[in-house]
């Protein structure tokens, strides 16, 4: 159910495009994103930062699409969003020494420090790659193919990547807290004693 809620604006964008055009679809996606955030705020009095970033990007790029009647801006929107997420993950990790993936998931997962680092970097690389893929599809194929890719292709790639992550992290999820602590200790010992 949460998955459908998360992709609701993209589904509405797709349907509105198929029934009308890119400009109606853009307005529908903007409205759906605002409704999503309003619903979350009313229900939980809290909205993820990622959703606020998405709202800002769709208002700017969707607004430019509607005001200038130019589909180029909405085509850039997913790439800008993905690259902003990658930048946040990389800058917080490299500059501020804060692993955002660990901050978000440490209540659900107990992982060694090196695995948290790899997880954070893998998501940053994934978002950078998704931004490039979006640009390639948006500007190499028809508008209809890009809109279809946005719903089915990008969502499918995301689900596959998440499945790979779950499979990769599976062995760590089963470990006891003591085993993880021992692995972290061994990792730190290796880091401080290079051969």
N, C-alpha and C positions, 0 to 999 in steps of 0.2 A: 504494500500500500504506500509506504514511504517513497519507494522508487517512482511510482506513478505520480505522486505529488511533486517530486523533484523534477520530473521531465514534463510536467503539465504545460509550462509555457512553450516548450519545443513542439509538443503534440498540437497545441492550439495554433502555433505558427504554421505547421505543416498543413493542417486542415484548412485554415483561412487562406493559405496560398493556393491550395488546390481548388477552393471554391471561388476565390476572388482574385487577388494579385499580391505582389510582394509588399505593397504599402499597407494594405489591410492586414496582412500577416504580421508585419512589423508592429503596427498599432496593437494588434491582439496580443503579441508576445510581451509588449511593454505593459499592457493592462494586466495580463496574467501574472507577471512578476510582481507588480505592485500588490495585487490581491494576495499572492502567496505570502509576501512579507507581512501584510496586514493581518492575515489569518494567523501566522506564527506569533506575531506580537500579541494579538488578542488571546490566543490560547496559552502561550508560555511566557509572555513578557520578555522574550529573548529571541534574537535572530542571529544566526551564524554570520560571522564576518564575510565569509565567502558569498553569501546571498546579498549582502550589502554591496560588495564589489560588483557582483553581477548586475544588480539594479543600477548602479552608477554607470557601468559600461553600456547597458542597453538603453538607458535614458539618453546618454550622449550620442551613441552611434545610431540608435533607432530614431532619435529626434532629428539628427542630421539627415537621415534617409528620408524622413517625412517632409521636413522643411525644404530640402533641396531637391526632392523627388529623384534621388540618385541611390540605386540599390548597392553601390560600391561600399557605402558605409556599413550597412547591415552585414555584408559579406565579411568585412573586417572584424566585426564584433566578437565572434568566437575566438579568433586568433589573439586579439587584444586581451580578452578574458583569460585565456590559457596562459599567455605570456606573463600577465600580472601575477597569476598564481605561482608560476615557476619562479618569478623574481622574488616574491614574498618568501617562498621556501628557501631559496638560495641565500638571499640577503640576511634573513633571520638566522640562518645556520652559520654562514661564513663571517658575517660582521658582528652579530649580536650573540653568537654562540648559543642560540636557542633553537632546538629541534622542534618545529611545529607539529610534525607527525607524532612525535612522542607526546607532546602536550595534548593533542587531540585524542590519542588512543591509549595512553598509559593506564587508564582505568580498566580497559578491556584486555590489554596485552602486557605481558611481562617479558621484555626482550633485552638481550645484551646491548651494550652501548653501540658496538659496531653495527649491529643489525638495524638499530634505530637510524643510524647515519645512512646506511645503504637504502633503507626504506624512504627516507626523506629525499635523498638524491635521485632515487629511481622515479619518484613522483615528479620531481622538478624536470627531469629529462623527458618523462612522459608528456607533461604539459607543453614543453618546448616543441616536441615532435608533433603533438596534436595541432598546435598553432600552424606549423608548416604544412601539415596535411590539409588543414582547412583552406589555407591560401591556394594550395595546388588545385584542389577540387573546385573552389570558388571561381578561380580565374582560368581554368583549363577546360571546364565543362559548362554545359548550359545551366541556367538558373534553376530549372526544374530538377536537374540531377543534383545540384548543390543542396537544394532544400530537402530532397529525399535523403541525401547523405547525412545531413545535419541531424535528422531524426534517427535513421536506421544505422548508418555507417558509424558515425561518431559514438552513438550510444552503444553499439555493438563492440566497437574497439575498447571502450571504457569497461564494459562488462568482462571482456576477455582479460584485460589487464588486471582487473580486480581479482578475477578467478586465479590468475597466475600468482598474484600477491598472496592470496589466501593459501594456495598450495605451498608456496615457498615458506610462509610463516607457520605452516601447520606443525612442523616439528618443534618450534619454539613455544607454541601454545600448549603443547602437551607436557612441557618440562615443568618440574617443580620449581618453586621460588629459589630453593637452595642450588639447584643445577644452574639456573640462570645467573645467580650470584657468583658461583664458581667460574662460569664461563666469562663473566665480566672481569673477574679478578685475573684470570689467565690472559685475557685480552689486554688489560692494563699493563700486566707484567711484560708481555711481548712488546707493547708500544714503547715502554721505557727501557727495554733492554734489546736494542737492535743487534743483530748478529753480523 
